[in-house]
Amino acid sequence: MNLQIIKDTDGQDEYVLLPVGVYRALRQQIEEELSDLALQKGQEGDYEPFDPADFVQNPVALARIKAGIKQVELARRMNVSQAYLSKLEHAATVSAGQVKRVMDSISVPATKP
């Protein structure tokens, strides 16, 4: 199996890309294990659901993720490039004006390309 590892700017492993079939098999195994654990403890839902807010620090990225919008779509709504939006999402600080512009753009309905 060939896995691709993506490193962060410090050279540390940050993401792993793997074939969809492997992902689905792993996901199914994880769900089965969690289900078994819940049954053993006699409780359903004994684990915390994934919340992006626990992992995403940037308010622009978090707002986009919670809205379920891809970078390309939000960039189109903001009339900026996807590259600019990516830089904004990876910035250490974001101004209140930038966050407002993003939030206003998120509330605009999607347009056909």
PyMOL CGO cylinders between C-alpha atoms (Angstrom):
from pymol import cmd
from pymol.cgo import CYLINDER

trace = [
    CYLINDER, 0.00, 0.00, 0.00, 1.30, 3.43, -0.92, 0.3, 1, 1, 1, 1, 1, 1,
    CYLINDER, 1.30, 3.43, -0.92, 0.60, 6.20, 1.60, 0.3, 1, 1, 1, 1, 1, 1,
    CYLINDER, 0.60, 6.20, 1.60, 1.48, 9.82, 1.00, 0.3, 1, 1, 1, 1, 1, 1,
    CYLINDER, 1.48, 9.82, 1.00, 2.60, 11.82, 4.03, 0.3, 1, 1, 1, 1, 1, 1,
    CYLINDER, 2.60, 11.82, 4.03, 2.21, 15.60, 4.03, 0.3, 1, 1, 1, 1, 1, 1,
    CYLINDER, 2.21, 15.60, 4.03, 4.52, 17.50, 6.33, 0.3, 1, 1, 1, 1, 1, 1,
    CYLINDER, 4.52, 17.50, 6.33, 3.92, 20.83, 8.02, 0.3, 1, 1, 1, 1, 1, 1,
    CYLINDER, 3.92, 20.83, 8.02, 6.23, 23.82, 7.63, 0.3, 1, 1, 1, 1, 1, 1,
    CYLINDER, 6.23, 23.82, 7.63, 8.46, 22.45, 10.38, 0.3, 1, 1, 1, 1, 1, 1,
    CYLINDER, 8.46, 22.45, 10.38, 8.93, 19.16, 8.53, 0.3, 1, 1, 1, 1, 1, 1,
    CYLINDER, 8.93, 19.16, 8.53, 6.75, 17.17, 10.95, 0.3, 1, 1, 1, 1, 1, 1,
    CYLINDER, 6.75, 17.17, 10.95, 4.19, 14.66, 9.65, 0.3, 1, 1, 1, 1, 1, 1,
    CYLINDER, 4.19, 14.66, 9.65, 0.80, 16.38, 9.61, 0.3, 1, 1, 1, 1, 1, 1,
    CYLINDER, 0.80, 16.38, 9.61, -1.52, 14.45, 7.25, 0.3, 1, 1, 1, 1, 1, 1,
    CYLINDER, -1.52, 14.45, 7.25, -1.63, 11.03, 5.61, 0.3, 1, 1, 1, 1, 1, 1,
    CYLINDER, -1.63, 11.03, 5.61, -3.32, 10.44, 2.27, 0.3, 1, 1, 1, 1, 1, 1,
    CYLINDER, -3.32, 10.44, 2.27, -4.48, 6.90, 1.75, 0.3, 1, 1, 1, 1, 1, 1,
    CYLINDER, -4.48, 6.90, 1.75, -6.64, 5.06, -0.78, 0.3, 1, 1, 1, 1, 1, 1,
    CYLINDER, -6.64, 5.06, -0.78, -10.39, 5.45, -0.29, 0.3, 1, 1, 1, 1, 1, 1,
    CYLINDER, -10.39, 5.45, -0.29, -10.84, 1.69, 0.09, 0.3, 1, 1, 1, 1, 1, 1,
    CYLINDER, -10.84, 1.69, 0.09, -8.37, 1.64, 2.98, 0.3, 1, 1, 1, 1, 1, 1,
    CYLINDER, -8.37, 1.64, 2.98, -10.06, 4.67, 4.57, 0.3, 1, 1, 1, 1, 1, 1,
    CYLINDER, -10.06, 4.67, 4.57, -13.48, 3.03, 4.35, 0.3, 1, 1, 1, 1, 1, 1,
    CYLINDER, -13.48, 3.03, 4.35, -12.18, -0.22, 5.84, 0.3, 1, 1, 1, 1, 1, 1,
    CYLINDER, -12.18, -0.22, 5.84, -10.47, 1.63, 8.68, 0.3, 1, 1, 1, 1, 1, 1,
    CYLINDER, -10.47, 1.63, 8.68, -13.53, 3.77, 9.32, 0.3, 1, 1, 1, 1, 1, 1,
    CYLINDER, -13.53, 3.77, 9.32, -15.75, 0.68, 9.45, 0.3, 1, 1, 1, 1, 1, 1,
    CYLINDER, -15.75, 0.68, 9.45, -13.34, -1.03, 11.86, 0.3, 1, 1, 1, 1, 1, 1,
    CYLINDER, -13.34, -1.03, 11.86, -13.23, 2.05, 14.10, 0.3, 1, 1, 1, 1, 1, 1,
    CYLINDER, -13.23, 2.05, 14.10, -17.02, 2.34, 14.14, 0.3, 1, 1, 1, 1, 1, 1,
    CYLINDER, -17.02, 2.34, 14.14, -17.33, -1.36, 14.99, 0.3, 1, 1, 1, 1, 1, 1,
    CYLINDER, -17.33, -1.36, 14.99, -14.80, -1.03, 17.82, 0.3, 1, 1, 1, 1, 1, 1,
    CYLINDER, -14.80, -1.03, 17.82, -16.60, 2.00, 19.23, 0.3, 1, 1, 1, 1, 1, 1,
    CYLINDER, -16.60, 2.00, 19.23, -19.91, 0.20, 18.98, 0.3, 1, 1, 1, 1, 1, 1,
    CYLINDER, -19.91, 0.20, 18.98, -18.45, -2.82, 20.79, 0.3, 1, 1, 1, 1, 1, 1,
    CYLINDER, -18.45, -2.82, 20.79, -17.06, -0.57, 23.54, 0.3, 1, 1, 1, 1, 1, 1,
    CYLINDER, -17.06, -0.57, 23.54, -20.43, 1.10, 23.98, 0.3, 1, 1, 1, 1, 1, 1,
    CYLINDER, -20.43, 1.10, 23.98, -22.14, -2.27, 24.29, 0.3, 1, 1, 1, 1, 1, 1,
    CYLINDER, -22.14, -2.27, 24.29, -19.54, -3.48, 26.79, 0.3, 1, 1, 1, 1, 1, 1,
    CYLINDER, -19.54, -3.48, 26.79, -20.09, -0.43, 28.96, 0.3, 1, 1, 1, 1, 1, 1,
    CYLINDER, -20.09, -0.43, 28.96, -23.84, -0.59, 28.47, 0.3, 1, 1, 1, 1, 1, 1,
    CYLINDER, -23.84, -0.59, 28.47, -23.92, 2.95, 27.14, 0.3, 1, 1, 1, 1, 1, 1,
    CYLINDER, -23.92, 2.95, 27.14, -24.39, 4.26, 23.64, 0.3, 1, 1, 1, 1, 1, 1,
    CYLINDER, -24.39, 4.26, 23.64, -22.33, 7.24, 22.49, 0.3, 1, 1, 1, 1, 1, 1,
    CYLINDER, -22.33, 7.24, 22.49, -19.55, 6.85, 25.05, 0.3, 1, 1, 1, 1, 1, 1,
    CYLINDER, -19.55, 6.85, 25.05, -17.21, 9.03, 22.99, 0.3, 1, 1, 1, 1, 1, 1,
    CYLINDER, -17.21, 9.03, 22.99, -17.16, 12.69, 22.01, 0.3, 1, 1, 1, 1, 1, 1,
    CYLINDER, -17.16, 12.69, 22.01, -18.14, 13.53, 18.44, 0.3, 1, 1, 1, 1, 1, 1,
    CYLINDER, -18.14, 13.53, 18.44, -15.61, 15.33, 16.25, 0.3, 1, 1, 1, 1, 1, 1,
    CYLINDER, -15.61, 15.33, 16.25, -15.87, 19.10, 16.55, 0.3, 1, 1, 1, 1, 1, 1,
    CYLINDER, -15.87, 19.10, 16.55, -13.66, 21.19, 14.23, 0.3, 1, 1, 1, 1, 1, 1,
    CYLINDER, -13.66, 21.19, 14.23, -13.54, 23.93, 16.85, 0.3, 1, 1, 1, 1, 1, 1,
    CYLINDER, -13.54, 23.93, 16.85, -11.39, 21.62, 18.98, 0.3, 1, 1, 1, 1, 1, 1,
    CYLINDER, -11.39, 21.62, 18.98, -8.70, 21.55, 16.29, 0.3, 1, 1, 1, 1, 1, 1,
    CYLINDER, -8.70, 21.55, 16.29, -9.08, 24.61, 14.04, 0.3, 1, 1, 1, 1, 1, 1,
    CYLINDER, -9.08, 24.61, 14.04, -7.78, 27.83, 15.57, 0.3, 1, 1, 1, 1, 1, 1,
    CYLINDER, -7.78, 27.83, 15.57, -8.29, 30.24, 12.66, 0.3, 1, 1, 1, 1, 1, 1,
    CYLINDER, -8.29, 30.24, 12.66, -11.75, 31.88, 12.75, 0.3, 1, 1, 1, 1, 1, 1,
    CYLINDER, -11.75, 31.88, 12.75, -11.96, 32.13, 8.96, 0.3, 1, 1, 1, 1, 1, 1,
    CYLINDER, -11.96, 32.13, 8.96, -11.23, 28.43, 8.43, 0.3, 1, 1, 1, 1, 1, 1,
    CYLINDER, -11.23, 28.43, 8.43, -13.55, 27.43, 11.27, 0.3, 1, 1, 1, 1, 1, 1,
    CYLINDER, -13.55, 27.43, 11.27, -16.44, 29.51, 9.91, 0.3, 1, 1, 1, 1, 1, 1,
    CYLINDER, -16.44, 29.51, 9.91, -15.99, 28.04, 6.44, 0.3, 1, 1, 1, 1, 1, 1,
    CYLINDER, -15.99, 28.04, 6.44, -15.78, 24.46, 7.72, 0.3, 1, 1, 1, 1, 1, 1,
    CYLINDER, -15.78, 24.46, 7.72, -18.85, 24.86, 9.94, 0.3, 1, 1, 1, 1, 1, 1,
    CYLINDER, -18.85, 24.86, 9.94, -20.77, 26.35, 6.98, 0.3, 1, 1, 1, 1, 1, 1,
    CYLINDER, -20.77, 26.35, 6.98, -19.81, 23.32, 4.88, 0.3, 1, 1, 1, 1, 1, 1,
    CYLINDER, -19.81, 23.32, 4.88, -18.31, 25.43, 2.11, 0.3, 1, 1, 1, 1, 1, 1,
    CYLINDER, -18.31, 25.43, 2.11, -15.18, 24.60, 0.13, 0.3, 1, 1, 1, 1, 1, 1,
    CYLINDER, -15.18, 24.60, 0.13, -12.40, 27.16, -0.16, 0.3, 1, 1, 1, 1, 1, 1,
    CYLINDER, -12.40, 27.16, -0.16, -13.05, 27.57, -3.88, 0.3, 1, 1, 1, 1, 1, 1,
    CYLINDER, -13.05, 27.57, -3.88, -16.72, 28.42, -3.29, 0.3, 1, 1, 1, 1, 1, 1,
    CYLINDER, -16.72, 28.42, -3.29, -16.03, 30.89, -0.49, 0.3, 1, 1, 1, 1, 1, 1,
    CYLINDER, -16.03, 30.89, -0.49, -13.27, 32.54, -2.54, 0.3, 1, 1, 1, 1, 1, 1,
    CYLINDER, -13.27, 32.54, -2.54, -15.74, 32.93, -5.42, 0.3, 1, 1, 1, 1, 1, 1,
    CYLINDER, -15.74, 32.93, -5.42, -18.31, 34.49, -3.10, 0.3, 1, 1, 1, 1, 1, 1,
    CYLINDER, -18.31, 34.49, -3.10, -15.65, 36.87, -1.73, 0.3, 1, 1, 1, 1, 1, 1,
    CYLINDER, -15.65, 36.87, -1.73, -14.36, 37.65, -5.23, 0.3, 1, 1, 1, 1, 1, 1,
    CYLINDER, -14.36, 37.65, -5.23, -10.80, 36.64, -4.24, 0.3, 1, 1, 1, 1, 1, 1,
    CYLINDER, -10.80, 36.64, -4.24, -8.53, 33.80, -5.31, 0.3, 1, 1, 1, 1, 1, 1,
    CYLINDER, -8.53, 33.80, -5.31, -8.55, 30.46, -3.54, 0.3, 1, 1, 1, 1, 1, 1,
    CYLINDER, -8.55, 30.46, -3.54, -4.84, 31.02, -2.81, 0.3, 1, 1, 1, 1, 1, 1,
    CYLINDER, -4.84, 31.02, -2.81, -5.63, 34.27, -0.99, 0.3, 1, 1, 1, 1, 1, 1,
    CYLINDER, -5.63, 34.27, -0.99, -8.32, 32.56, 1.08, 0.3, 1, 1, 1, 1, 1, 1,
    CYLINDER, -8.32, 32.56, 1.08, -5.90, 29.75, 1.93, 0.3, 1, 1, 1, 1, 1, 1,
    CYLINDER, -5.90, 29.75, 1.93, -3.33, 32.30, 3.16, 0.3, 1, 1, 1, 1, 1, 1,
    CYLINDER, -3.33, 32.30, 3.16, -6.04, 33.98, 5.21, 0.3, 1, 1, 1, 1, 1, 1,
    CYLINDER, -6.04, 33.98, 5.21, -7.02, 30.65, 6.77, 0.3, 1, 1, 1, 1, 1, 1,
    CYLINDER, -7.02, 30.65, 6.77, -3.40, 29.91, 7.68, 0.3, 1, 1, 1, 1, 1, 1,
    CYLINDER, -3.40, 29.91, 7.68, -2.63, 33.39, 9.05, 0.3, 1, 1, 1, 1, 1, 1,
    CYLINDER, -2.63, 33.39, 9.05, -1.64, 33.64, 12.71, 0.3, 1, 1, 1, 1, 1, 1,
    CYLINDER, -1.64, 33.64, 12.71, -3.99, 36.61, 13.16, 0.3, 1, 1, 1, 1, 1, 1,
    CYLINDER, -3.99, 36.61, 13.16, -7.02, 37.78, 11.23, 0.3, 1, 1, 1, 1, 1, 1,
    CYLINDER, -7.02, 37.78, 11.23, -8.55, 41.25, 11.50, 0.3, 1, 1, 1, 1, 1, 1,
    CYLINDER, -8.55, 41.25, 11.50, -12.14, 41.80, 12.55, 0.3, 1, 1, 1, 1, 1, 1,
    CYLINDER, -12.14, 41.80, 12.55, -12.84, 43.31, 9.14, 0.3, 1, 1, 1, 1, 1, 1,
    CYLINDER, -12.84, 43.31, 9.14, -11.59, 40.19, 7.37, 0.3, 1, 1, 1, 1, 1, 1,
    CYLINDER, -11.59, 40.19, 7.37, -13.73, 37.95, 9.59, 0.3, 1, 1, 1, 1, 1, 1,
    CYLINDER, -13.73, 37.95, 9.59, -16.79, 40.14, 8.94, 0.3, 1, 1, 1, 1, 1, 1,
    CYLINDER, -16.79, 40.14, 8.94, -16.21, 39.97, 5.18, 0.3, 1, 1, 1, 1, 1, 1,
    CYLINDER, -16.21, 39.97, 5.18, -15.94, 36.18, 5.37, 0.3, 1, 1, 1, 1, 1, 1,
    CYLINDER, -15.94, 36.18, 5.37, -19.08, 35.87, 7.49, 0.3, 1, 1, 1, 1, 1, 1,
    CYLINDER, -19.08, 35.87, 7.49, -21.01, 38.15, 5.11, 0.3, 1, 1, 1, 1, 1, 1,
    CYLINDER, -21.01, 38.15, 5.11, -19.81, 36.04, 2.16, 0.3, 1, 1, 1, 1, 1, 1,
    CYLINDER, -19.81, 36.04, 2.16, -20.81, 32.79, 3.86, 0.3, 1, 1, 1, 1, 1, 1,
    CYLINDER, -20.81, 32.79, 3.86, -24.36, 34.07, 4.25, 0.3, 1, 1, 1, 1, 1, 1,
    CYLINDER, -24.36, 34.07, 4.25, -24.60, 34.87, 0.51, 0.3, 1, 1, 1, 1, 1, 1,
    CYLINDER, -24.60, 34.87, 0.51, -26.28, 32.04, -1.46, 0.3, 1, 1, 1, 1, 1, 1,
    CYLINDER, -26.28, 32.04, -1.46, -24.06, 30.03, -3.79, 0.3, 1, 1, 1, 1, 1, 1,
    CYLINDER, -24.06, 30.03, -3.79, -23.99, 31.04, -7.43, 0.3, 1, 1, 1, 1, 1, 1,
    CYLINDER, -23.99, 31.04, -7.43, -23.59, 28.80, -10.42, 0.3, 1, 1, 1, 1, 1, 1,
    CYLINDER, -23.59, 28.80, -10.42, -20.11, 29.04, -12.01, 0.3, 1, 1, 1, 1, 1, 1,
]
cmd.load_cgo(trace, "trace")
